[in-house]
Amino acid sequence: MKFAKLVFGAALATTVGAALAVEFTPEESLFLGMKIYERAAGRGCGTCHDVRPFPDLSQSIKKLSKEEFLNVVKNGRPGTIMVAMAPQIMSIDLVKKACMTEDQALDALYAYLQSVAEGKAKVEKPKTLEDKIKSCGK
């Protein structure tokens, strides 16, 4: 009997989780990435990264592979003040309201920083995003 409850519970959790998954267009993801940059750690990534002597992320993103970037965001940089930021990113209200997975949030941040590095910093909120956030159910 306990096994049946466990199996049913796992199936229910999977179904509920799948129902909350939201797919984002590149434009929506770019906007969300900008908001993550502005809001991470309470005051945004720029609190440190937009001042010297800290690395300018719009330049760092040109040198790091995506995997290296994601590793730094997930694990920090030992021996520096750069701590793992993924948990803080996932605690941002907009990230939670949009039902973003960690992969989606970090991919959005990476895409935004690439856009800034390429000089395409103008990002507008897509009209479709609000409906997707509402459909998330949070």
N, C-alpha and C positions, 0 to 999 in steps of 0.2 A: 504494500500500500504506500509506504513512504517513497519507493522508487517511482511509482506512477505519479505522485504529486510532484516530485522533482522534475520528471520529464515534462509534465504538463506546464509547470512553472517556467522551465527553460524555454519551451515553445512559445508561451505567452510573452515572455520578456523579449524574445527575438522578434515576434510579430509587432509588438508595441514599438520597439526600437526602429524597426524598418519603416513603420508608418510615419515616424518623425523625421526620417531622412529627407533632406531638402537638397536639390541640385541647383547650382547657381550658374548663371551665364558669366562669360568673362567680364562683362561690364559690372555686374553685381559683385563679383568676386573682387574686382579692383576697388570698388567703393568700400567694401567691407575691409579690405586690406588697409586702405587709408585710415579708416576708423580705428582699426587695431593699432596702427602706428601711432595715432593720436591719443589713444586711451590706455595702452599697456602700462603697467606699473603705476596706474593712477593719473600720471601726467604725460604719458606718452614716451615712446622710445627716444624722441628728440630731446628729452630732458637731459640725457647724457650725450647722445650721439650727434646732436646739433651744436655741440660746444667742444672746444679743444680741451684737453689733449685726446679725447675719446675718438674712436674711428668714425668717420663720416660714412653712414650706411649706404648712401648713394654711390660712394666710391668702392666700399668693401664688397658690395653686391657684384661688382664687375670682376672681382678677383676670386671670389668664392664660388665653388660649384654649389648647386642647389643642395646636394647632400651635406656639404660642409656647413652651409648656412643653417639647415635644419638641425644639424648636430649641435651647433652653438646655441640655437634658440632652445632646444630641448634639454641640453646638458650644461650650458654655461661654458665659461672658459676658466679652468682651474688656474689659480694664482692671480686672477684679476677680479674686479668687482662685478664682472658679467656673470650673473647667476642664471640658472635655468628659468626661462621666461614663459615656457609653454603653460605651466599652471596658472600664471597670472593672466595670460592671454585668454585662457579658457574661462576665467572668472569675469571677464568683461560682459556687462549686461547685454549688449548688442549681439555678441557671440552666442550667448545662451538663448536669447530670444529668437535668433535665426536658426537655432538647432544645428549649429556648425559642429562638425567633428574636428578633432585636433588637426588632422591632415588638411581639411578644408581651410581652417583658420590660418595655419602656417603657410599653405600654398597661396592664400590670398595676400598675406603679408609679403611673401617673396615676390609675387607678381606686381604688387604696388611698388616695392622698392626698385624692381627692374624698370618699371615705367618712369619713376623719378630719375633713375640713372640715365635713361634714354631721352630725358627732357620732355616727357609727356605727363607732367604732373597735374594737369587739369583733369579732375575727376568729378563727375556729377552723379547724384543719386539716381539710379534707374527707377522709373516709375513702377516697374514690375516687382521691385524688392519688397515693398510694404505688404503686398498680398502674400508673398512667400513667407514672410515673417509671421503674418497672421495665421497662415495655414499650418505653421509649425505647432501651434497650440500652447505656447508658453507665455 
